């Protein structure tokens, strides 16, 4: 493993950044919408050290848990660096959590303090305060709230102490000490607190140059929730190497315009954003034009792979490639700001066609695999070694094998320390150093890992056939009209599906067709049903007969976090969908 700014733990990161990168730009953020401001590493670390010293003044001890309830922004990172330096354990809480969900995480972790983004988040904690006997302090980052310590007050308390006290506390932390409790987003049951050590994240940082080779000139655009392992690792990577983090403004509809403004070199994202960018590039164009665009992207894949291998490009490929570069590829790259060197997609599967499209256009969107339990990462494709449709090869130092029942097992220094005050035999067990991931997978002769699906998501029909929903669902979601697809059919005679429309694409398409523009009306319109049937037929054509979806229903709204069907990283909570749409599924079988 290469030596990085982090040393042996994350606790001393704030001091190493102060010593090594002080004058460099650390952060870009929007103090007011549309106007970007900067923080240097010196400013970032000064704020974080004062924060950490303020916690010491409150009486925070090594190993205490401190929860953080806030969105992805510089203040989150300042709090995180300060907490880590005290030797306390950072407990991540999603900003979208309800008061009861907050109570579970804060209570289960026995947090002594919680850092809340604003008065709105403080109100969630106030609503459940009687359920949190261990909670002593609430700190509010933005503004003030009754009963909470304001950020300015905490930092003022910190200024009265010697920074050497915090540095000594940070240096006393060992790799075996807990660094974060990161709660799984809970697609089933209550979230489980993964205990991840300083050594786990120091190890994964050492291996992470394979994930994305960031350096001092890199600009990382970050919008993913920092309560999730994916965003946390990329933040650590960028800081560790002295790069710049551009934090989103908080509005999901502004992500693409912000990409154009900050022109990042690196972008970690969940598949939904790449699906939307793909739709923006290909959109609801006529079928003939979409076919031309797809053919051009396939040509781009062939040429770029020849270039990657250092092989000559035949003239009969170079000439149409140059035309496509001017007419298509450059425009697609500009959607990402025009400077993107690498994008990483994870947290959920993505359609192979989307990866090939972007790669052909000169945007290497590399799919990887990992879990909170693996300190974020376990395998990755790279521009130099990729196989679309797989999640790449294991990271250096990670071992992977397939159990007798097809489950993927992993071993390495990134494997977590277990669930806090909770055991779960269904997945996440570590036996003889091997993590049982709960994912069914295959490993080919070249070491590339393919994820088939979750063991718990496998559908067993009434006829005893095992079906993997992801195959159909991911293919269907590559359609510009489709937002979500959920296969259903456990103990049923055959599979059916719930499909939701993508408002950003289906509404302009409907206007062009002279159709209504209300999603609830479109979901019942014969022309829309026929268009979705064509997409279902296309996806079914790639599957064995027993796997094909026989009937479907179009929902009158999309799935969302707010309505409870999606996790904060936009994974579908299949059990919630099955429960919420039970009548619709029952009707599909009754009508047959």
Residue pairs with C-beta under 8 A, 6 or more apart in sequence:
1 203
1 206
1 207
1 396
1 397
2 206
2 209
4 205
4 206
4 240
4 241
5 13
5 16
5 17
5 20
5 21
5 239
5 240
5 241
5 242
6 12
6 13
6 16
6 202
6 205
6 236
6 240
7 13
7 16
7 202
8 174
8 175
8 198
8 199
8 202
9 170
9 173
9 174
9 175
9 177
9 179
9 198
9 199
9 202
10 84
10 179
10 198
10 201
10 202
10 236
11 84
11 85
11 87
11 169
11 170
11 171
11 173
11 177
11 179
11 198
12 85
12 167
12 170
12 171
12 173
13 81
13 84
13 85
13 236
13 239
13 240
14 45
14 48
14 49
14 52
14 81
14 82
14 84
14 85
14 170
15 45
15 49
15 85
15 167
15 170
17 26
17 41
17 44
17 45
17 81
17 239
17 242
18 41
18 42
18 45
18 46
18 49
20 242
21 41
21 216
21 242
22 40
22 41
22 42
22 45
23 40
23 41
23 42
24 40
24 41
24 216
24 242
24 244
25 38
25 39
25 40
25 41
25 244
26 39
26 40
26 41
26 43
26 44
26 239
26 244
26 245
27 38
27 39
27 44
27 74
27 77
27 244
27 245
27 246
27 247
28 36
28 37
28 38
28 219
28 244
28 245
28 246
28 247
28 262
29 36
29 37
29 39
29 73
29 74
29 246
29 247
30 36
30 37
30 247
30 249
31 37
33 249
33 251
34 249
36 246
36 261
36 262
39 74
41 242
44 74
44 77
44 78
44 81
45 81
47 78
47 155
48 77
48 78
48 79
48 81
48 82
48 85
49 82
49 85
49 158
49 163
49 166
50 82
50 154
50 155
50 158
50 159
51 78
51 79
51 81
51 82
51 83
51 151
51 154
51 155
51 158
52 81
52 82
52 83
52 85
52 86
52 158
52 166
52 169
53 82
53 157
53 158
53 159
53 161
53 163
53 165
53 166
54 82
54 154
54 155
54 156
54 157
54 158
55 66
55 82
55 83
55 86
55 88
55 113
55 154
55 158
56 86
56 158
56 161
56 165
56 166
56 169
57 157
57 158
57 160
57 161
58 113
58 136
58 137
58 149
58 154
58 157
60 66
60 86
60 88
60 112
60 113
61 87
61 88
62 86
62 87
62 88
62 169
62 172
62 173
62 177
63 87
63 88
63 89
63 177
63 178
64 86
64 88
64 89
64 112
64 113
65 88
65 89
65 91
65 109
65 110
65 111
65 112
65 181
66 83
66 88
66 89
66 90
66 91
66 111
66 112
66 113
66 114
66 115
67 91
67 92
67 93
67 105
67 106
67 109
67 111
67 113
67 114
67 115
68 76
68 79
68 80
68 83
68 90
68 91
68 92
68 93
68 114
68 115
68 227
69 93
69 95
69 97
69 102
69 114
69 115
69 116
69 117
69 121
69 124
69 125
70 76
70 79
70 95
70 115
70 116
70 117
70 118
70 121
70 141
71 95
71 117
71 225
71 226
71 250
72 222
72 223
72 224
72 225
72 226
72 231
72 247
72 248
73 117
73 247
73 250
74 247
75 117
75 141
75 142
75 151
76 117
76 141
76 226
77 226
77 235
77 239
77 245
79 115
79 139
79 141
80 90
80 226
83 90
83 115
84 90
84 170
84 179
85 166
85 167
85 169
85 170
86 166
86 169
86 170
87 169
87 170
87 172
87 173
87 177
89 109
89 178
89 179
89 180
89 181
90 179
90 180
90 181
91 105
91 106
91 109
91 111
91 180
91 181
91 183
91 193
92 105
92 180
92 181
92 182
92 183
92 226
92 227
92 228
92 232
93 102
93 105
93 106
93 114
93 183
93 227
94 101
94 185
94 225
94 227
94 228
94 568
95 117
95 121
95 225
95 227
96 225
96 561
96 562
96 568
97 105
97 124
98 124
99 124
99 125
99 127
99 128
100 128
101 191
102 124
102 125
102 128
103 128
103 131
103 132
104 190
104 191
105 183
105 191
105 193
106 114
106 125
106 132
106 135
107 131
107 132
107 134
108 193
108 420
108 421
108 422
109 181
109 193
109 420
110 134
111 132
111 134
111 135
112 134
112 135
112 136
112 137
113 135
113 136
113 137
113 138
113 139
114 125
114 135
114 137
114 138
114 139
115 139
115 140
115 141
116 122
116 124
116 125
116 138
116 139
116 140
116 141
116 145
116 148
117 140
117 141
117 142
118 140
118 141
118 142
118 143
118 145
119 140
119 142
119 143
119 144
119 145
119 148
121 140
122 138
122 140
122 145
122 147
122 148
123 145
125 132
125 135
125 138
126 147
129 135
137 149
138 145
138 147
138 148
138 149
139 148
139 149
139 150
139 151
139 154
140 148
140 149
140 150
140 151
141 151
142 151
143 150
144 150
173 198
174 198
174 199
175 197
175 198
175 199
175 202
176 197
176 198
176 199
177 197
177 198
178 195
178 196
178 197
178 198
178 417
179 196
179 197
179 198
179 200
179 201
180 196
180 201
180 232
181 193
181 194
181 195
181 196
181 420
182 193
182 194
182 196
182 227
182 228
182 229
182 232
182 372
183 191
183 192
183 193
183 194
183 227
184 191
184 192
184 194
184 372
185 191
185 228
185 567
185 568
185 569
185 571
186 192
186 567
186 573
187 567
187 571
187 572
187 573
187 574
187 575
188 456
188 573
188 574
188 575
192 419
192 420
192 422
192 424
192 428
193 419
193 420
193 421
193 422
194 372
194 373
194 416
194 419
194 420
195 416
195 417
195 418
195 419
195 420
196 229
196 372
196 375
196 416
196 417
197 416
197 417
199 413
200 375
200 413
200 414
200 415
200 416
200 417
201 233
201 236
201 375
203 375
203 397
203 412
203 413
203 414
204 233
204 374
204 375
204 376
204 377
204 395
204 413
204 414
205 233
205 236
205 237
205 240
207 377
207 395
207 396
207 397
207 398
207 414
208 233
208 237
208 377
208 395
210 380
210 382
210 395
210 396
211 233
211 237
211 344
211 368
211 377
211 380
211 395
212 234
212 237
212 266
212 268
212 342
212 344
213 342
214 220
214 237
214 238
214 241
214 243
214 265
214 266
215 241
215 242
215 243
216 241
216 242
216 243
217 243
217 265
218 238
218 241
218 243
218 244
218 265
218 266
218 341
219 243
219 244
219 245
219 246
219 262
219 263
219 264
219 265
219 266
219 339
220 234
220 235
220 237
220 238
220 243
220 244
220 245
220 246
220 264
220 265
220 266
220 267
220 268
221 246
221 248
221 258
221 259
221 262
221 264
221 266
221 267
221 337
222 231
222 234
222 235
222 238
222 245
222 246
222 247
222 248
222 268
223 247
223 248
223 252
223 255
223 269
224 230
224 231
224 234
224 268
224 269
224 270
224 569
225 231
225 568
225 569
226 232
226 235
227 568
228 347
228 372
228 568
228 569
229 370
229 371
229 372
229 375
229 376
230 268
230 270
230 346
230 347
230 370
230 376
230 569
231 268
232 376
233 375
233 376
233 377
234 266
234 268
234 344
235 245
237 243
238 244
238 245
238 266
239 245
246 258
246 262
246 264
248 254
248 255
248 258
249 258
255 273
256 276
256 277
256 280
256 335
259 267
259 335
259 336
259 337
260 334
260 335
260 336
260 337
260 338
261 337
262 337
263 337
263 338
263 339
264 336
264 337
264 339
264 340
265 339
265 340
265 341
265 342
266 340
266 341
266 342
266 343
266 344
267 336
267 340
267 342
267 343
267 344
268 343
268 344
268 346
269 343
269 344
269 345
270 345
270 346
270 347
270 348
270 569
270 570
271 345
271 347
271 348
271 349
271 350
271 351
271 354
271 570
272 348
272 570
274 343
274 345
274 350
274 354
274 358
274 365
275 350
275 351
275 354
275 477
275 478
276 504
277 335
277 336
277 358
278 354
278 357
278 358
278 478
278 480
279 480
279 502
279 504
279 505
280 335
281 293
281 331
281 332
281 335
281 357
281 361
282 290
282 293
282 294
282 357
282 480
283 480
283 505
283 508
284 480
284 481
284 505
284 506
284 508
284 509
284 512
285 293
293 328
294 353
294 357
296 320
296 324
296 327
296 328
296 329
296 360
297 328
297 356
297 357
297 360
297 361
298 356
298 360
299 317
299 320
299 321
299 324
299 360
300 321
300 324
300 329
300 359
300 360
300 361
300 362
301 356
301 359
301 360
302 317
303 313
303 317
303 318
303 321
304 359
304 360
304 362
306 312
306 313
306 317
307 313
308 383
308 384
313 321
325 362
328 361
329 360
329 361
329 362
332 358
332 361
332 362
332 363
333 340
333 361
333 362
333 363
336 343
336 363
340 363
341 364
342 364
342 366
342 383
343 358
343 363
343 364
343 365
343 366
344 365
344 366
344 367
344 368
344 380
345 355
345 365
345 366
345 367
345 368
346 367
346 368
346 369
346 370
347 569
347 570
347 571
348 569
348 570
348 571
349 451
349 470
349 474
350 365
350 367
350 474
351 474
351 475
351 477
351 478
352 388
352 389
353 478
354 365
354 478
355 365
355 367
355 388
356 388
358 364
358 365
359 365
359 386
359 388
364 383
364 386
366 380
366 381
366 382
366 383
366 386
366 392
367 380
367 381
367 388
367 390
367 391
367 392
368 377
368 378
368 379
368 380
368 381
368 391
368 392
369 377
369 378
369 379
369 380
369 391
369 392
369 449
369 451
370 376
370 377
370 378
370 379
371 378
371 435
371 437
372 416
373 415
373 416
373 428
373 435
373 437
374 398
374 410
374 412
374 414
374 415
374 416
374 435
375 414
375 415
375 416
376 414
377 395
377 414
378 394
378 395
378 398
378 400
378 410
378 412
378 414
379 391
379 392
379 393
379 394
379 395
379 398
379 400
379 449
380 391
380 392
380 393
380 395
381 387
381 388
381 390
381 391
381 392
381 393
382 392
385 392
385 393
386 392
387 444
387 446
387 448
389 450
390 444
390 448
390 449
390 450
391 448
391 449
391 450
391 451
392 448
392 449
393 446
393 447
393 448
393 449
394 400
394 410
394 412
394 447
394 449
395 412
395 414
397 412
397 413
397 414
398 410
398 411
398 412
398 414
399 410
399 411
399 412
400 408
400 409
400 410
400 411
400 443
400 449
401 409
401 434
401 443
402 408
402 409
402 441
402 442
402 443
403 409
403 436
405 455
406 440
406 441
406 442
406 452
407 436
407 437
407 438
407 439
407 440
407 441
407 455
408 437
408 439
408 440
408 441
408 449
408 451
409 434
409 435
409 436
409 437
410 434
410 435
410 437
411 433
411 434
411 435
415 430
415 433
415 435
416 430
416 435
418 430
419 428
423 429
426 438
426 455
426 456
427 436
427 437
427 438
427 455
427 456
428 435
428 436
428 437
428 438
429 435
429 436
430 436
438 454
438 455
438 456
439 451
439 452
439 453
439 454
439 455
440 451
440 452
440 453
440 454
440 455
440 458
440 468
441 449
441 450
441 451
441 452
442 449
442 450
442 452
443 449
443 450
444 450
451 470
452 468
452 470
453 468
453 469
453 470
453 471
457 468
457 469
457 470
457 574
458 466
458 467
458 468
459 466
459 467
459 468
459 469
459 487
459 488
459 489
459 490
459 495
460 466
460 467
460 490
460 491
461 467
461 489
461 490
461 491
461 492
461 493
461 494
461 495
461 546
462 491
462 492
462 493
463 493
463 546
465 546
465 547
467 487
467 489
467 495
467 546
467 547
468 547
469 486
469 487
469 495
469 574
471 542
471 543
471 547
472 485
472 487
472 495
472 497
472 539
472 540
472 543
472 547
472 548
472 549
473 485
473 486
473 487
473 497
475 538
475 539
475 542
476 482
476 485
476 497
476 499
476 535
476 536
476 539
477 483
477 484
477 485
479 535
479 538
480 502
480 505
480 509
481 501
481 502
481 505
481 506
481 509
481 528
481 531
481 532
481 535
482 499
482 500
482 501
482 502
482 532
482 535
483 500
483 501
483 502
483 503
483 558
483 559
484 498
484 499
484 500
484 558
484 559
484 572
485 497
485 498
485 499
485 500
486 497
486 498
486 499
486 559
486 572
486 574
486 577
487 495
487 496
487 497
487 549
488 495
488 496
488 497
488 498
488 578
488 585
489 495
489 496
492 589
493 589
494 546
494 550
495 547
495 548
495 549
495 550
496 549
496 550
496 551
496 552
496 553
496 585
496 588
496 589
497 536
497 549
497 551
497 552
497 553
498 552
498 553
498 555
498 577
498 581
498 584
498 585
499 532
499 536
499 552
499 553
499 554
499 555
500 554
500 555
500 557
500 558
500 559
501 519
501 522
501 523
501 528
501 554
501 555
501 558
502 558
503 519
503 558
506 519
506 522
506 528
507 517
507 519
510 516
510 517
510 522
510 528
511 517
513 527
515 522
515 525
515 527
515 528
516 522
516 525
519 556
519 557
519 558
520 556
520 557
522 528
522 554
523 554
523 555
523 556
524 554
524 556
528 554
529 554
532 552
532 554
533 552
536 549
536 552
539 549
540 548
540 549
550 592
551 588
551 589
551 591
551 592
552 588
553 581
553 584
553 585
553 587
553 588
555 581
555 584
557 563
559 565
559 566
559 572
559 577
560 566
561 567
561 568
561 570
563 580
564 573
564 576
564 580
565 572
565 573
565 576
565 577
565 580
566 572
566 573
567 573
578 585
